[in-house]
Amino acid sequence: AVGNETMTLGWNHEINVSGYELKVEKLKDDGSVESTSTYKTSENTLKIEKVEGYATYRVSIQSLNGDDWKSG
């Protein structure tokens, strides 16, 4: 239904990784960043709710292993 849009992201699970950090940026029409949200998960999928239909989003993901290591 309109106003209840979601997006589900999925990626390959990597070995020696305890989790993932995703940065989701909503972009303006000129390509600049309007807003940024960060999510952490130990799964290799993530469902994001309350996205705006027809908006443009840029997603980046990095692997995590404990609190000390990030893939960058």
Predicted model as a PDB file, atoms N, CA, C, CB and O in Angstrom, pLDDT in the B-factor column:
MODEL        1                                                                  
ATOM      1  N   ALA A   1       0.838  -1.179   0.000  1.00 57.00           N  
ATOM      2  CA  ALA A   1       0.000   0.000   0.000  1.00 57.00           C  
ATOM      3  C   ALA A   1       0.887   1.248   0.000  1.00 57.00           C  
ATOM      4  CB  ALA A   1      -0.956  -0.005   1.219  1.00 57.00           C  
ATOM      5  O   ALA A   1       1.984   1.245   0.560  1.00 57.00           O  
ATOM      6  N   VAL A   2       0.404   2.289  -0.623  1.00 64.00           N  
ATOM      7  CA  VAL A   2       1.142   3.539  -0.672  1.00 64.00           C  
ATOM      8  C   VAL A   2       1.401   4.015   0.756  1.00 64.00           C  
ATOM      9  CB  VAL A   2       0.367   4.613  -1.488  1.00 64.00           C  
ATOM     10  O   VAL A   2       0.508   3.997   1.603  1.00 64.00           O  
ATOM     11  N   GLY A   3       2.623   4.435   1.003  1.00 69.00           N  
ATOM     12  CA  GLY A   3       3.003   4.874   2.340  1.00 69.00           C  
ATOM     13  C   GLY A   3       3.591   3.780   3.203  1.00 69.00           C  
ATOM     14  O   GLY A   3       4.092   4.057   4.293  1.00 69.00           O  
ATOM     15  N   ASN A   4       3.542   2.538   2.738  1.00 77.00           N  
ATOM     16  CA  ASN A   4       4.091   1.407   3.484  1.00 77.00           C  
ATOM     17  C   ASN A   4       5.202   0.715   2.706  1.00 77.00           C  
ATOM     18  CB  ASN A   4       2.988   0.407   3.818  1.00 77.00           C  
ATOM     19  O   ASN A   4       5.375  -0.498   2.818  1.00 77.00           O  
ATOM     20  N   GLU A   5       5.962   1.483   1.912  1.00 91.00           N  
ATOM     21  CA  GLU A   5       6.987   0.882   1.078  1.00 91.00           C  
ATOM     22  C   GLU A   5       8.149   0.376   1.926  1.00 91.00           C  
ATOM     23  CB  GLU A   5       7.483   1.886   0.041  1.00 91.00           C  
ATOM     24  O   GLU A   5       8.505   0.977   2.939  1.00 91.00           O  
ATOM     25  N   THR A   6       8.731  -0.734   1.496  1.00 93.00           N  
ATOM     26  CA  THR A   6       9.908  -1.313   2.137  1.00 93.00           C  
ATOM     27  C   THR A   6      10.896  -1.717   1.056  1.00 93.00           C  
ATOM     28  CB  THR A   6       9.527  -2.535   3.029  1.00 93.00           C  
ATOM     29  O   THR A   6      10.543  -1.813  -0.119  1.00 93.00           O  
ATOM     30  N   MET A   7      12.136  -1.951   1.464  1.00 93.00           N  
ATOM     31  CA  MET A   7      13.088  -2.577   0.554  1.00 93.00           C  
ATOM     32  C   MET A   7      13.836  -3.641   1.347  1.00 93.00           C  
ATOM     33  CB  MET A   7      14.077  -1.521  -0.075  1.00 93.00           C  
ATOM     34  O   MET A   7      14.161  -3.458   2.521  1.00 93.00           O  
ATOM     35  N   THR A   8      14.097  -4.742   0.681  1.00 95.00           N  
ATOM     36  CA  THR A   8      14.837  -5.833   1.289  1.00 95.00           C  
ATOM     37  C   THR A   8      16.154  -5.979   0.550  1.00 95.00           C  
ATOM     38  CB  THR A   8      14.024  -7.159   1.260  1.00 95.00           C  
ATOM     39  O   THR A   8      16.181  -6.131  -0.671  1.00 95.00           O  
ATOM     40  N   LEU A   9      17.240  -5.931   1.298  1.00 96.00           N  
ATOM     41  CA  LEU A   9      18.585  -6.040   0.744  1.00 96.00           C  
ATOM     42  C   LEU A   9      19.159  -7.397   1.115  1.00 96.00           C  
ATOM     43  CB  LEU A   9      19.499  -4.893   1.257  1.00 96.00           C  
ATOM     44  O   LEU A   9      18.909  -7.896   2.212  1.00 96.00           O  
ATOM     45  N   GLY A  10      19.916  -7.991   0.225  1.00 96.00           N  
ATOM     46  CA  GLY A  10      20.559  -9.272   0.496  1.00 96.00           C  
ATOM     47  C   GLY A  10      21.942  -9.301  -0.127  1.00 96.00           C  
ATOM     48  O   GLY A  10      22.186  -8.640  -1.135  1.00 96.00           O  
ATOM     49  N   TRP A  11      22.847 -10.064   0.468  1.00 95.00           N  
ATOM     50  CA  TRP A  11      24.227 -10.154  -0.012  1.00 95.00           C  
ATOM     51  C   TRP A  11      24.771 -11.504   0.403  1.00 95.00           C  
ATOM     52  CB  TRP A  11      25.115  -8.989   0.548  1.00 95.00           C  
ATOM     53  O   TRP A  11      24.176 -12.197   1.228  1.00 95.00           O  
ATOM     54  N   ASN A  12      25.902 -11.873  -0.170  1.00 94.00           N  
ATOM     55  CA  ASN A  12      26.544 -13.142   0.148  1.00 94.00           C  
ATOM     56  C   ASN A  12      27.173 -13.081   1.537  1.00 94.00           C  
ATOM     57  CB  ASN A  12      27.607 -13.493  -0.910  1.00 94.00           C  
ATOM     58  O   ASN A  12      27.774 -12.074   1.912  1.00 94.00           O  
ATOM     59  N   HIS A  13      27.030 -14.161   2.291  1.00 91.00           N  
ATOM     60  CA  HIS A  13      27.665 -14.253   3.603  1.00 91.00           C  
ATOM     61  C   HIS A  13      29.163 -14.477   3.413  1.00 91.00           C  
ATOM     62  CB  HIS A  13      27.035 -15.399   4.452  1.00 91.00           C  
ATOM     63  O   HIS A  13      29.562 -15.298   2.588  1.00 91.00           O  
ATOM     64  N   GLU A  14      29.985 -13.769   4.156  1.00 88.00           N  
ATOM     65  CA  GLU A  14      31.437 -13.896   4.084  1.00 88.00           C  
ATOM     66  C   GLU A  14      31.945 -14.687   5.282  1.00 88.00           C  
ATOM     67  CB  GLU A  14      32.110 -12.504   4.027  1.00 88.00           C  
ATOM     68  O   GLU A  14      31.369 -14.621   6.368  1.00 88.00           O  
ATOM     69  N   ILE A  15      33.030 -15.440   5.080  1.00 90.00           N  
ATOM     70  CA  ILE A  15      33.615 -16.210   6.177  1.00 90.00           C  
ATOM     71  C   ILE A  15      34.362 -15.273   7.125  1.00 90.00           C  
ATOM     72  CB  ILE A  15      34.567 -17.309   5.633  1.00 90.00           C  
ATOM     73  O   ILE A  15      34.788 -14.189   6.724  1.00 90.00           O  
ATOM     74  N   ASN A  16      34.519 -15.686   8.366  1.00 89.00           N  
ATOM     75  CA  ASN A  16      35.223 -14.927   9.408  1.00 89.00           C  
ATOM     76  C   ASN A  16      34.610 -13.552   9.650  1.00 89.00           C  
ATOM     77  CB  ASN A  16      36.681 -14.768   9.034  1.00 89.00           C  
ATOM     78  O   ASN A  16      35.317 -12.603   9.988  1.00 89.00           O  
ATOM     79  N   VAL A  17      33.311 -13.447   9.480  1.00 93.00           N  
ATOM     80  CA  VAL A  17      32.599 -12.187   9.675  1.00 93.00           C  
ATOM     81  C   VAL A  17      31.503 -12.416  10.709  1.00 93.00           C  
ATOM     82  CB  VAL A  17      32.002 -11.652   8.327  1.00 93.00           C  
ATOM     83  O   VAL A  17      30.738 -13.376  10.609  1.00 93.00           O  
ATOM     84  N   SER A  18      31.428 -11.524  11.711  1.00 93.00           N  
ATOM     85  CA  SER A  18      30.397 -11.685  12.735  1.00 93.00           C  
ATOM     86  C   SER A  18      29.166 -10.820  12.466  1.00 93.00           C  
ATOM     87  CB  SER A  18      30.968 -11.348  14.097  1.00 93.00           C  
ATOM     88  O   SER A  18      28.121 -11.021  13.085  1.00 93.00           O  
ATOM     89  N   GLY A  19      29.285  -9.862  11.549  1.00 94.00           N  
ATOM     90  CA  GLY A  19      28.147  -9.008  11.250  1.00 94.00           C  
ATOM     91  C   GLY A  19      28.432  -8.067  10.095  1.00 94.00           C  
ATOM     92  O   GLY A  19      29.492  -8.118   9.471  1.00 94.00           O  
ATOM     93  N   TYR A  20      27.464  -7.212   9.826  1.00 95.00           N  
ATOM     94  CA  TYR A  20      27.548  -6.275   8.706  1.00 95.00           C  
ATOM     95  C   TYR A  20      26.996  -4.931   9.145  1.00 95.00           C  
ATOM     96  CB  TYR A  20      26.777  -6.809   7.464  1.00 95.00           C  
ATOM     97  O   TYR A  20      26.093  -4.861   9.979  1.00 95.00           O  
ATOM     98  N   GLU A  21      27.539  -3.874   8.583  1.00 95.00           N  
ATOM     99  CA  GLU A  21      27.047  -2.529   8.828  1.00 95.00           C  
ATOM    100  C   GLU A  21      26.658  -1.928   7.478  1.00 95.00           C  
ATOM    101  CB  GLU A  21      28.122  -1.647   9.564  1.00 95.00           C  
ATOM    102  O   GLU A  21      27.466  -1.881   6.551  1.00 95.00           O  
ATOM    103  N   LEU A  22      25.416  -1.472   7.382  1.00 96.00           N  
ATOM    104  CA  LEU A  22      24.918  -0.890   6.148  1.00 96.00           C  
ATOM    105  C   LEU A  22      24.643   0.591   6.342  1.00 96.00           C  
ATOM    106  CB  LEU A  22      23.653  -1.614   5.680  1.00 96.00           C  
ATOM    107  O   LEU A  22      24.071   1.002   7.351  1.00 96.00           O  
ATOM    108  N   LYS A  23      25.049   1.376   5.378  1.00 97.00           N  
ATOM    109  CA  LYS A  23      24.746   2.808   5.363  1.00 97.00           C  
ATOM    110  C   LYS A  23      23.806   3.042   4.190  1.00 97.00           C  
ATOM    111  CB  LYS A  23      26.059   3.694   5.244  1.00 97.00           C  
ATOM    112  O   LYS A  23      24.134   2.727   3.046  1.00 97.00           O  
ATOM    113  N   VAL A  24      22.640   3.596   4.482  1.00 97.00           N  
ATOM    114  CA  VAL A  24      21.624   3.862   3.466  1.00 97.00           C  
ATOM    115  C   VAL A  24      21.440   5.375   3.381  1.00 97.00           C  
ATOM    116  CB  VAL A  24      20.263   3.136   3.803  1.00 97.00           C  
ATOM    117  O   VAL A  24      21.020   6.020   4.342  1.00 97.00           O  
ATOM    118  N   GLU A  25      21.762   5.922   2.221  1.00 97.00           N  
ATOM    119  CA  GLU A  25      21.647   7.360   2.003  1.00 97.00           C  
ATOM    120  C   GLU A  25      20.501   7.641   1.046  1.00 97.00           C  
ATOM    121  CB  GLU A  25      22.967   7.944   1.454  1.00 97.00           C  
ATOM    122  O   GLU A  25      20.431   7.055  -0.034  1.00 97.00           O  
ATOM    123  N   LYS A  26      19.612   8.528   1.436  1.00 96.00           N  
ATOM    124  CA  LYS A  26      18.554   8.997   0.544  1.00 96.00           C  
ATOM    125  C   LYS A  26      19.117  10.205  -0.188  1.00 96.00           C  
ATOM    126  CB  LYS A  26      17.222   9.353   1.331  1.00 96.00           C  
ATOM    127  O   LYS A  26      19.639  11.130   0.434  1.00 96.00           O  
ATOM    128  N   LEU A  27      19.008  10.194  -1.514  1.00 97.00           N  
ATOM    129  CA  LEU A  27      19.610  11.243  -2.331  1.00 97.00           C  
ATOM    130  C   LEU A  27      18.571  12.230  -2.837  1.00 97.00           C  
ATOM    131  CB  LEU A  27      20.353  10.634  -3.503  1.00 97.00           C  
ATOM    132  O   LEU A  27      17.430  11.871  -3.129  1.00 97.00           O  
ATOM    133  N   LYS A  28      18.995  13.476  -2.931  1.00 96.00           N  
ATOM    134  CA  LYS A  28      18.170  14.514  -3.558  1.00 96.00           C  
ATOM    135  C   LYS A  28      18.277  14.374  -5.071  1.00 96.00           C  
ATOM    136  CB  LYS A  28      18.610  15.946  -3.100  1.00 96.00           C  
ATOM    137  O   LYS A  28      19.084  13.589  -5.568  1.00 96.00           O  
ATOM    138  N   ASP A  29      17.468  15.129  -5.800  1.00 95.00           N  
ATOM    139  CA  ASP A  29      17.486  15.079  -7.264  1.00 95.00           C  
ATOM    140  C   ASP A  29      18.847  15.451  -7.842  1.00 95.00           C  
ATOM    141  CB  ASP A  29      16.425  16.004  -7.827  1.00 95.00           C  
ATOM    142  O   ASP A  29      19.211  14.967  -8.914  1.00 95.00           O  
ATOM    143  N   ASP A  30      19.610  16.309  -7.146  1.00 96.00           N  
ATOM    144  CA  ASP A  30      20.920  16.723  -7.653  1.00 96.00           C  
ATOM    145  C   ASP A  30      22.040  15.753  -7.264  1.00 96.00           C  
ATOM    146  CB  ASP A  30      21.252  18.110  -7.139  1.00 96.00           C  
ATOM    147  O   ASP A  30      23.205  15.992  -7.582  1.00 96.00           O  
ATOM    148  N   GLY A  31      21.691  14.659  -6.579  1.00 95.00           N  
ATOM    149  CA  GLY A  31      22.670  13.641  -6.193  1.00 95.00           C  
ATOM    150  C   GLY A  31      23.298  13.858  -4.836  1.00 95.00           C  
ATOM    151  O   GLY A  31      24.060  13.010  -4.370  1.00 95.00           O  
ATOM    152  N   SER A  32      23.001  14.971  -4.189  1.00 97.00           N  
ATOM    153  CA  SER A  32      23.537  15.203  -2.847  1.00 97.00           C  
ATOM    154  C   SER A  32      22.724  14.394  -1.833  1.00 97.00           C  
ATOM    155  CB  SER A  32      23.511  16.724  -2.489  1.00 97.00           C  
ATOM    156  O   SER A  32      21.597  13.982  -2.109  1.00 97.00           O  
ATOM    157  N   VAL A  33      23.311  14.177  -0.667  1.00 97.00           N  
ATOM    158  CA  VAL A  33      22.688  13.338   0.367  1.00 97.00           C  
ATOM    159  C   VAL A  33      21.671  14.148   1.170  1.00 97.00           C  
ATOM    160  CB  VAL A  33      23.765  12.744   1.312  1.00 97.00           C  
ATOM    161  O   VAL A  33      21.992  15.199   1.726  1.00 97.00           O  
ATOM    162  N   GLU A  34      20.452  13.645   1.218  1.00 97.00           N  
ATOM    163  CA  GLU A  34      19.388  14.272   2.011  1.00 97.00           C  
ATOM    164  C   GLU A  34      19.379  13.749   3.438  1.00 97.00           C  
ATOM    165  CB  GLU A  34      18.026  14.030   1.363  1.00 97.00           C  
ATOM    166  O   GLU A  34      19.229  14.523   4.383  1.00 97.00           O  
ATOM    167  N   SER A  35      19.540  12.426   3.602  1.00 96.00           N  
ATOM    168  CA  SER A  35      19.557  11.826   4.930  1.00 96.00           C  
ATOM    169  C   SER A  35      20.340  10.518   4.882  1.00 96.00           C  
ATOM    170  CB  SER A  35      18.114  11.586   5.448  1.00 96.00           C  
ATOM    171  O   SER A  35      20.481   9.901   3.826  1.00 96.00           O  
ATOM    172  N   THR A  36      20.850  10.104   6.051  1.00 97.00           N  
ATOM    173  CA  THR A  36      21.642   8.879   6.164  1.00 97.00           C  
ATOM    174  C   THR A  36      21.149   8.072   7.357  1.00 97.00           C  
ATOM    175  CB  THR A  36      23.155   9.203   6.307  1.00 97.00           C  
ATOM    176  O   THR A  36      20.906   8.617   8.434  1.00 97.00           O  
ATOM    177  N   SER A  37      21.006   6.767   7.151  1.00 96.00           N  
ATOM    178  CA  SER A  37      20.662   5.840   8.229  1.00 96.00           C  
ATOM    179  C   SER A  37      21.701   4.725   8.240  1.00 96.00           C  
ATOM    180  CB  SER A  37      19.211   5.261   8.050  1.00 96.00           C  
ATOM    181  O   SER A  37      22.183   4.305   7.188  1.00 96.00           O  
ATOM    182  N   THR A  38      22.043   4.249   9.432  1.00 96.00           N  
ATOM    183  CA  THR A  38      23.012   3.162   9.576  1.00 96.00           C  
ATOM    184  C   THR A  38      22.345   2.002  10.307  1.00 96.00           C  
ATOM    185  CB  THR A  38      24.289   3.641  10.341  1.00 96.00           C  
ATOM    186  O   THR A  38      21.630   2.197  11.290  1.00 96.00           O  
ATOM    187  N   TYR A  39      22.591   0.796   9.811  1.00 96.00           N  
ATOM    188  CA  TYR A  39      22.004  -0.416  10.377  1.00 96.00           C  
ATOM    189  C   TYR A  39      23.108  -1.436  10.612  1.00 96.00           C  
ATOM    190  CB  TYR A  39      20.903  -0.998   9.441  1.00 96.00           C  
ATOM    191  O   TYR A  39      24.057  -1.510   9.832  1.00 96.00           O  
ATOM    192  N   LYS A  40      22.996  -2.219  11.676  1.00 95.00           N  
ATOM    193  CA  LYS A  40      23.904  -3.330  11.937  1.00 95.00           C  
ATOM    194  C   LYS A  40      23.082  -4.600  12.042  1.00 95.00           C  
ATOM    195  CB  LYS A  40      24.738  -3.095  13.232  1.00 95.00           C  
ATOM    196  O   LYS A  40      21.993  -4.608  12.616  1.00 95.00           O  
ATOM    197  N   THR A  41      23.625  -5.689  11.471  1.00 95.00           N  
ATOM    198  CA  THR A  41      22.941  -6.973  11.508  1.00 95.00           C  
ATOM    199  C   THR A  41      23.966  -8.098  11.459  1.00 95.00           C  
ATOM    200  CB  THR A  41      21.936  -7.096  10.339  1.00 95.00           C  
ATOM    201  O   THR A  41      25.068  -7.917  10.941  1.00 95.00           O  
ATOM    202  N   SER A  42      23.608  -9.244  11.990  1.00 94.00           N  
ATOM    203  CA  SER A  42      24.453 -10.431  11.868  1.00 94.00           C  
ATOM    204  C   SER A  42      23.951 -11.334  10.743  1.00 94.00           C  
ATOM    205  CB  SER A  42      24.491 -11.207  13.198  1.00 94.00           C  
ATOM    206  O   SER A  42      24.582 -12.341  10.424  1.00 94.00           O  
ATOM    207  N   GLU A  43      22.837 -10.980  10.153  1.00 95.00           N  
ATOM    208  CA  GLU A  43      22.250 -11.748   9.044  1.00 95.00           C  
ATOM    209  C   GLU A  43      22.796 -11.227   7.715  1.00 95.00           C  
ATOM    210  CB  GLU A  43      20.690 -11.660   9.066  1.00 95.00           C  
ATOM    211  O   GLU A  43      23.481 -10.205   7.681  1.00 95.00           O  
ATOM    212  N   ASN A  44      22.490 -11.934   6.618  1.00 94.00           N  
ATOM    213  CA  ASN A  44      22.908 -11.454   5.306  1.00 94.00           C  
ATOM    214  C   ASN A  44      21.721 -10.924   4.498  1.00 94.00           C  
ATOM    215  CB  ASN A  44      23.608 -12.571   4.538  1.00 94.00           C  
ATOM    216  O   ASN A  44      21.736 -10.920   3.267  1.00 94.00           O  
ATOM    217  N   THR A  45      20.693 -10.477   5.225  1.00 95.00           N  
ATOM    218  CA  THR A  45      19.572  -9.759   4.626  1.00 95.00           C  
ATOM    219  C   THR A  45      19.122  -8.681   5.607  1.00 95.00           C  
ATOM    220  CB  THR A  45      18.392 -10.731   4.272  1.00 95.00           C  
ATOM    221  O   THR A  45      19.345  -8.786   6.813  1.00 95.00           O  
ATOM    222  N   LEU A  46      18.493  -7.657   5.074  1.00 96.00           N  
ATOM    223  CA  LEU A  46      17.961  -6.590   5.919  1.00 96.00           C  
ATOM    224  C   LEU A  46      16.746  -6.000   5.236  1.00 96.00           C  
ATOM    225  CB  LEU A  46      19.031  -5.492   6.195  1.00 96.00           C  
ATOM    226  O   LEU A  46      16.796  -5.634   4.061  1.00 96.00           O  
ATOM    227  N   LYS A  47      15.646  -5.910   5.982  1.00 96.00           N  
ATOM    228  CA  LYS A  47      14.428  -5.275   5.482  1.00 96.00           C  
ATOM    229  C   LYS A  47      14.344  -3.881   6.091  1.00 96.00           C  
ATOM    230  CB  LYS A  47      13.150  -6.126   5.827  1.00 96.00           C  
ATOM    231  O   LYS A  47      14.374  -3.719   7.311  1.00 96.00           O  
ATOM    232  N   ILE A  48      14.239  -2.885   5.230  1.00 94.00           N  
ATOM    233  CA  ILE A  48      14.158  -1.499   5.671  1.00 94.00           C  
ATOM    234  C   ILE A  48      12.752  -0.999   5.371  1.00 94.00           C  
ATOM    235  CB  ILE A  48      15.241  -0.606   4.971  1.00 94.00           C  
ATOM    236  O   ILE A  48      12.277  -1.073   4.238  1.00 94.00           O  
ATOM    237  N   GLU A  49      12.100  -0.492   6.405  1.00 91.00           N  
ATOM    238  CA  GLU A  49      10.728  -0.015   6.261  1.00 91.00           C  
ATOM    239  C   GLU A  49      10.709   1.496   6.141  1.00 91.00           C  
ATOM    240  CB  GLU A  49       9.867  -0.466   7.448  1.00 91.00           C  
ATOM    241  O   GLU A  49      11.706   2.168   6.405  1.00 91.00           O  
ATOM    242  N   LYS A  50       9.568   2.017   5.742  1.00 88.00           N  
ATOM    243  CA  LYS A  50       9.328   3.453   5.630  1.00 88.00           C  
ATOM    244  C   LYS A  50      10.262   4.127   4.634  1.00 88.00           C  
ATOM    245  CB  LYS A  50       9.476   4.104   6.980  1.00 88.00           C  
ATOM    246  O   LYS A  50      10.762   5.223   4.885  1.00 88.00           O  
ATOM    247  N   VAL A  51      10.498   3.459   3.495  1.00 91.00           N  
ATOM    248  CA  VAL A  51      11.236   4.112   2.422  1.00 91.00           C  
ATOM    249  C   VAL A  51      10.241   4.866   1.552  1.00 91.00           C  
ATOM    250  CB  VAL A  51      12.053   3.077   1.579  1.00 91.00           C  
ATOM    251  O   VAL A  51       9.057   4.531   1.513  1.00 91.00           O  
ATOM    252  N   GLU A  52      10.722   5.870   0.866  1.00 90.00           N  
ATOM    253  CA  GLU A  52       9.859   6.695   0.025  1.00 90.00           C  
ATOM    254  C   GLU A  52       9.833   6.133  -1.391  1.00 90.00           C  
ATOM    255  CB  GLU A  52      10.340   8.167   0.018  1.00 90.00           C  
ATOM    256  O   GLU A  52      10.879   5.939  -2.009  1.00 90.00           O  
ATOM    257  N   GLY A  53       8.641   5.876  -1.895  1.00 86.00           N  
ATOM    258  CA  GLY A  53       8.503   5.384  -3.255  1.00 86.00           C  
ATOM    259  C   GLY A  53       9.077   6.368  -4.265  1.00 86.00           C  
ATOM    260  O   GLY A  53       8.890   7.577  -4.128  1.00 86.00           O  
ATOM    261  N   TYR A  54       9.758   5.870  -5.256  1.00 89.00           N  
ATOM    262  CA  TYR A  54      10.357   6.644  -6.344  1.00 89.00           C  
ATOM    263  C   TYR A  54      11.550   7.486  -5.903  1.00 89.00           C  
ATOM    264  CB  TYR A  54       9.319   7.538  -6.957  1.00 89.00           C  
ATOM    265  O   TYR A  54      12.091   8.240  -6.712  1.00 89.00           O  
ATOM    266  N   ALA A  55      11.972   7.384  -4.659  1.00 92.00           N  
ATOM    267  CA  ALA A  55      13.169   8.086  -4.202  1.00 92.00           C  
ATOM    268  C   ALA A  55      14.397   7.282  -4.627  1.00 92.00           C  
ATOM    269  CB  ALA A  55      13.146   8.296  -2.649  1.00 92.00           C  
ATOM    270  O   ALA A  55      14.300   6.090  -4.922  1.00 92.00           O  
ATOM    271  N   THR A  56      15.548   7.948  -4.655  1.00 95.00           N  
ATOM    272  CA  THR A  56      16.802   7.290  -4.988  1.00 95.00           C  
ATOM    273  C   THR A  56      17.608   7.096  -3.706  1.00 95.00           C  
ATOM    274  CB  THR A  56      17.608   8.113  -6.037  1.00 95.00           C  
ATOM    275  O   THR A  56      17.792   8.027  -2.921  1.00 95.00           O  
ATOM    276  N   TYR A  57      18.084   5.860  -3.514  1.00 96.00           N  
ATOM    277  CA  TYR A  57      18.868   5.516  -2.338  1.00 96.00           C  
ATOM    278  C   TYR A  57      20.212   4.947  -2.787  1.00 96.00           C  
ATOM    279  CB  TYR A  57      18.105   4.501  -1.437  1.00 96.00           C  
ATOM    280  O   TYR A  57      20.305   4.265  -3.808  1.00 96.00           O  
ATOM    281  N   ARG A  58      21.255   5.242  -2.001  1.00 97.00           N  
ATOM    282  CA  ARG A  58      22.580   4.645  -2.224  1.00 97.00           C  
ATOM    283  C   ARG A  58      22.899   3.827  -0.981  1.00 97.00           C  
ATOM    284  CB  ARG A  58      23.699   5.749  -2.503  1.00 97.00           C  
ATOM    285  O   ARG A  58      22.789   4.317   0.143  1.00 97.00           O  
ATOM    286  N   VAL A  59      23.300   2.566  -1.195  1.00 97.00           N  
ATOM    287  CA  VAL A  59      23.559   1.654  -0.091  1.00 97.00           C  
ATOM    288  C   VAL A  59      25.018   1.213  -0.138  1.00 97.00           C  
ATOM    289  CB  VAL A  59      22.607   0.428  -0.147  1.00 97.00           C  
ATOM    290  O   VAL A  59      25.529   0.838  -1.194  1.00 97.00           O  
ATOM    291  N   SER A  60      25.681   1.261   1.013  1.00 96.00           N  
ATOM    292  CA  SER A  60      27.029   0.689   1.121  1.00 96.00           C  
ATOM    293  C   SER A  60      27.030  -0.255   2.313  1.00 96.00           C  
ATOM    294  CB  SER A  60      28.131   1.812   1.280  1.00 96.00           C  
ATOM    295  O   SER A  60      26.291  -0.059   3.278  1.00 96.00           O  
ATOM    296  N   ILE A  61      27.872  -1.283   2.234  1.00 95.00           N  
ATOM    297  CA  ILE A  61      27.922  -2.302   3.270  1.00 95.00           C  
ATOM    298  C   ILE A  61      29.371  -2.623   3.577  1.00 95.00           C  
ATOM    299  CB  ILE A  61      27.155  -3.574   2.841  1.00 95.00           C  
ATOM    300  O   ILE A  61      30.219  -2.655   2.685  1.00 95.00           O  
ATOM    301  N   GLN A  62      29.643  -2.860   4.854  1.00 94.00           N  
ATOM    302  CA  GLN A  62      30.964  -3.330   5.226  1.00 94.00           C  
ATOM    303  C   GLN A  62      30.825  -4.493   6.200  1.00 94.00           C  
ATOM    304  CB  GLN A  62      31.803  -2.189   5.844  1.00 94.00           C  
ATOM    305  O   GLN A  62      29.869  -4.572   6.971  1.00 94.00           O  
ATOM    306  N   SER A  63      31.801  -5.389   6.145  1.00 94.00           N  
ATOM    307  CA  SER A  63      31.833  -6.541   7.037  1.00 94.00           C  
ATOM    308  C   SER A  63      32.413  -6.137   8.379  1.00 94.00           C  
ATOM    309  CB  SER A  63      32.648  -7.691   6.422  1.00 94.00           C  
ATOM    310  O   SER A  63      33.268  -5.255   8.464  1.00 94.00           O  
ATOM    311  N   LEU A  64      31.934  -6.798   9.429  1.00 93.00           N  
ATOM    312  CA  LEU A  64      32.429  -6.564  10.785  1.00 93.00           C  
ATOM    313  C   LEU A  64      32.875  -7.890  11.390  1.00 93.00           C  
ATOM    314  CB  LEU A  64      31.338  -5.893  11.671  1.00 93.00           C  
ATOM    315  O   LEU A  64      32.337  -8.950  11.070  1.00 93.00           O  
ATOM    316  N   ASN A  65      33.870  -7.807  12.270  1.00 92.00           N  
ATOM    317  CA  ASN A  65      34.265  -8.969  13.058  1.00 92.00           C  
ATOM    318  C   ASN A  65      34.559  -8.468  14.457  1.00 92.00           C  
ATOM    319  CB  ASN A  65      35.507  -9.712  12.436  1.00 92.00           C  
ATOM    320  O   ASN A  65      35.638  -7.941  14.726  1.00 92.00           O  
ATOM    321  N   GLY A  66      33.592  -8.637  15.345  1.00 80.00           N  
ATOM    322  CA  GLY A  66      33.711  -8.103  16.697  1.00 80.00           C  
ATOM    323  C   GLY A  66      33.625  -6.588  16.684  1.00 80.00           C  
ATOM    324  O   GLY A  66      33.086  -6.000  15.747  1.00 80.00           O  
ATOM    325  N   ASP A  67      34.149  -5.962  17.713  1.00 75.00           N  
ATOM    326  CA  ASP A  67      34.123  -4.500  17.808  1.00 75.00           C  
ATOM    327  C   ASP A  67      35.363  -3.855  17.213  1.00 75.00           C  
ATOM    328  CB  ASP A  67      33.981  -4.078  19.249  1.00 75.00           C  
ATOM    329  O   ASP A  67      35.410  -2.634  17.063  1.00 75.00           O  
ATOM    330  N   ASP A  68      36.369  -4.654  16.870  1.00 79.00           N  
ATOM    331  CA  ASP A  68      37.666  -4.107  16.488  1.00 79.00           C  
ATOM    332  C   ASP A  68      37.919  -4.024  14.989  1.00 79.00           C  
ATOM    333  CB  ASP A  68      38.725  -4.919  17.099  1.00 79.00           C  
ATOM    334  O   ASP A  68      38.746  -3.219  14.562  1.00 79.00           O  
ATOM    335  N   TRP A  69      37.239  -4.827  14.175  1.00 82.00           N  
ATOM    336  CA  TRP A  69      37.593  -4.906  12.767  1.00 82.00           C  
ATOM    337  C   TRP A  69      36.427  -4.540  11.872  1.00 82.00           C  
ATOM    338  CB  TRP A  69      38.082  -6.290  12.429  1.00 82.00           C  
ATOM    339  O   TRP A  69      35.317  -5.046  12.039  1.00 82.00           O  
ATOM    340  N   LYS A  70      36.691  -3.648  10.911  1.00 83.00           N  
ATOM    341  CA  LYS A  70      35.723  -3.270   9.872  1.00 83.00           C  
ATOM    342  C   LYS A  70      36.438  -3.352   8.535  1.00 83.00           C  
ATOM    343  CB  LYS A  70      35.132  -1.823  10.116  1.00 83.00           C  
ATOM    344  O   LYS A  70      37.611  -2.993   8.432  1.00 83.00           O  
ATOM    345  N   SER A  71      35.744  -3.820   7.517  1.00 83.00           N  
ATOM    346  CA  SER A  71      36.379  -3.968   6.208  1.00 83.00           C  
ATOM    347  C   SER A  71      36.629  -2.631   5.515  1.00 83.00           C  
ATOM    348  CB  SER A  71      35.524  -4.842   5.322  1.00 83.00           C  
ATOM    349  O   SER A  71      37.518  -2.520   4.671  1.00 83.00           O  
ATOM    350  N   GLY A  72      35.840  -1.613   5.874  1.00 76.00           N  
ATOM    351  CA  GLY A  72      36.063  -0.307   5.274  1.00 76.00           C  
ATOM    352  C   GLY A  72      35.347  -0.084   3.979  1.00 76.00           C  
ATOM    353  O   GLY A  72      35.465   0.987   3.385  1.00 76.00           O  
TER     354      GLY A  72                                                      
ENDMDL                                                                          
END                                                                             
